[in-house]
Amino acid sequence: MSLISIIMPVYNGQRFVDEAISSIIEQEYKQIELIIIDDGSTDSTNDILTKWAVKDKRIKIYHQNNSGIISALNKGIEQATGDYIARMDADDISHPDRLKIQYQYMIQNDLDVCGCNYFEIDEDNIINGLKIVPKTPEMIKIALCSNVPFAHPTVMFKADFLRKNNILYGQSIYKNAEDLALWMSLYEKGAKFGNVDSISFSYRVLSSSLSRKKRKQILEESSALFNIYFKRNKKTLLALLDAAAHTMRAYERIWVLSLCMKFLVRTGNLSILHYIRKFPKKMILNVFLSELNKILKM
């Protein structure tokens, strides 16, 4: 069994960090080290971390002056000794099978990056939604034209791939849509993507989340990144589209249609109409207007 290093940054996380740690320590996969970087917390976070470190020797605590999540994540990567590196946030919950099924799936499919489906929960652990992510490498490449194919805290990386390619956080000029920029950078470096077909994570969405406060900036940067990715990979995407149009599942239709619309609106390729006609008219109209709106805002 390979050692999996789980990296978890935390700043003033006293409300949720206990449950987050517990969800990792109780994983079915036991060959782990949990690396927690306390980014200068001023509440009772340190007391909670100390309690856990005494209880379980697989937990390693590092402290730093408040420097932000990017610094904390990079410190975690630096300290990790595992063959695989999994992400975890201090207010989320990993389901008991998460690490086991991701590890097995990565081994079976020789993947460098792997995520999973996830619930969205609120501060009281009430489920407010279910997010289904693209599964195959091909569908992930298609989805990258219009969506983020992984929720960052759900992801497991092959550590050797990160080290060989000198991958660290904070390397992109896109500081608001940094997760999307990371996936696209990994793709350009040849990473093999996949997602397990399992709901193995609960992702906490709070009104105070940074992604909500910077929604406009994130959308603007995401739109720019989607456009760059499409321009660079049109030939590959067209080939993927031809294959996917015959085999897609119901939930994959929106990603495929979004790619069709990009080709139609941005390149004037009328042969794409052959694929578009297969979709419901209401879906076609909604995606067309969405794509047109992105162009008008550029």
N, C-alpha and C positions, 0 to 999 in steps of 0.2 A: 504494500500500500504506500502511496506517495504522501508526503507531508503537504498539507494545504495551509497556507498562511492567510488568515483573514485580517484585513486592515480596516480598522474602525476609528476615524477621527471623532472627537467629541469636544464640544464647548458648551459649558453650562447646561449639561444634559440630564440633570438630576431627576426630571420627571419620567423619562422613558428609558434611560440607559440601562437600568437594572433588567428590564424585560428584554432589551436588545441583547445584552450579554448572555442572559439565560437561554435565549433561543439558539445561540451558537454553541454554548457548552453542552446543551442537550441534543446536539445533532447525532443522527445515527452513525455518521462517519466520525470516528474518534481520533484519527491521526491528524491533529490540527495544532496550530499555534494561533492564538488570538492576540494580535498586536494592536493595542489601543494607544492612540496619541492624544493626550490631553492638551488642548490648545489654549492653555492659560485660564482654565475655568475658575470662577470666583464663587460658585455656589458649593453645594455639598457633593459634587461629582467625584472629587478626589477620594472622599470617604467611601463612596460606593465602589470605586475601582479598587481601592486598597483591600476592602472586604473580599472581593472576588479573587484578587491575586493571591491572597492567603489560602483561599479555599481550593483553587485549581492552578497548578503549576504550569499549565499550558497557556496561561494568560501572562502577557508581558506588557507592562505599562511604561510609557515614555511621556515625559512632560516637556513642554516648550512654552516660551512666552507667546502670547496671543499673536499669531502670524497668519492666520487664515487657513482654510481647508486645503488649499493647494500645497502649502508648505507641510501640513500635517500628512497628507497623502504621500508626498515624496519621501518624507522621513519613514513612513511605514514601508514603502517599497525598499528603501535602503536597508531596513532592519529585517526584512522577510528572508527566511531561509528555505521556504517550501518550494516544491516543484510547480505548484499552482498557487495563484494569488486570487483570493476572493474579496470582493468589496462588501462592506456593511456600514450602514449609517446608524447613529446612536439612538434614533427614534423609530427604527423599522424592526420588523420581525422576520427572521428566517424560519420557515416551516421545518420540522424535524428531518425531512428527507432531502432538503435542498442540496447540501454539499455532496451527498452520496450520488444522487442521480445526475448532477452536473458533471461530476468527476467521471462517472462511468460513461456518460454520453460523449465527453471530450475524448476519452481513450478510444472508444469504439469508432469515432468519426474523425479522429486526428485533428481536433479543433484547437485554435489559439484563443478564441473568445466564445463564451457561452453564457446565455442568460436564461430566463424562464418567464412564464406567464405570472401575473401577480394581481392580488387584490389591492385596491386603494382603500385605506382606512382613515378614520378621523382620530381626534385626540382621545376618544373613548373606545377605540378599537371597533367601531361600527363600520361595516363594509359599505362603501358608497359606490363601488364600481369594480369591474373586472377588466383587465387589460390583456388582450391576446396579442402576442408578438409573432412576427414571421418566423418560421421554423427552419427552412432549408437555406443553405448558402445563397442559392439563386433568388429565392423570394426576399431574403434580407437585402440583397443588392438592389432589387426592384424597389423595395420599401424605402431605401435610403434616398430615393428621389423626392420623397414627400413626407417622411416620418422618421422619428428616431426609433430604431429597431430594438433597442435595449433600454431598460430602466437601469441606470448606472449601478445602484446598490445591489442589483440582482446578479451582477456579472462575475464570472470567474475567468481569469486569464492564465495562459501557459506562461509561467515565469520566465522561461528561457527565451521566449519570443520578445518579451518586454526588454530583457537585458541585451539581447543581440542587436535590437533596433534602437537602443538608448531611449526607450519610451518613458517619459515622465509627464507629470501634470504641469500645466501652465506654459506649454510650448507653443500654443496657438495664439494668433493675433485676435481670435474671436473669444473674448473674455466672458460673454454672456451665454452664448450657445456652445460652451466648451465641450460638453458631452458629445454633441453631434460632431464637432470638429475632431474630437478624439477618434470616433468610429471611422470617420472618413480618412483620417491619417493612417489608422491601422489597416484599412482596406488598401490604401495606396502602397503600403509596405508589404502587402501580400498576406495579411492575416486571413485565416480560415474561420468563418463565422458560423454559428449555429445557436439554436435555442431549444431547450427541452420542452416537450409538449406536456407540461405539468404546471399546476398552480402551486408554487413552492415558496412564495414570498408575500409579505404584506407591507405595502409601501405607504408610509404615513404622509398624508397631505394636510398641512396646517395653513391657516389663514396668514400666518407670519412667515411662511416659506419664502425663501429668496426668489424662487422661480415665479411666484405670484407678484412680488413687488417689482420685478424687472421683466414683466411679461412682454411689453412692447419691444424692448431691446432684444430679448431672446427671439421673438418672432422675426424681427428685421434681420438679425444675423443668420438665423436658420434659413430664411428665404435666400439669402446670398449664398450660403453653403450648398443648398439644394441645387441652385443654378450652376454653380461651379462643378459640382459632381456630375450633373447631367451633361454639361458640355464636354467634359473630359472622357466620359464613358458611353457616348451615344451608340457606338458600334456594338459594344458588348451588351448594352441594355436592349437594343433592338433584337439581338439574337435570343436573349433571355425572355423577352416579351413573346416571341414566336412560340417558344416552348411552353411558357406558363399559361398561355391562353387556352391550352388544351387540357390542362391538369389542375387548375387552381381550385381551391376550396372556397366555400361561400364567403368566409371572413377575409379572404385574400383579394376579393374582387376590387375593393376600393383602392388598394395599392397598385394593382395592375391598370385600372382605369386611370388613375392619376398619372401613371407613366405614359399611357396612350395620349392623354390630353397634352402632356408636355411635348410629345413629338408633333402632334397636330398643330398646336398653337405656336410653338417656338421654331418649328422647322417647316411647317406647311406640307408635311408628308401625308398626302391624301390616302395612301395605302393603309394607313392606320385605321381609317373608317371601317375597314373589314372587321377589326377587333371590337371597335366601339359599339357597333350595331348589336352586339351580343348582350349588352348591359341594359338594365331598366332605364327608361327615359328620364325618370326623376333623378336617378343617380348620375346619369350623364350630364344633365343640366347643372346639378349642384357642383360637380367636380369641374365642369367647364368654367362656371362663374368663379370658382375658387382660384383656378389657374389664371384666368384673365385678371382677377383682382391682384394677384402677385405681380404680374407684369406691369400693371398700371402704377403700382407702388414703387417700382424699381427706378 
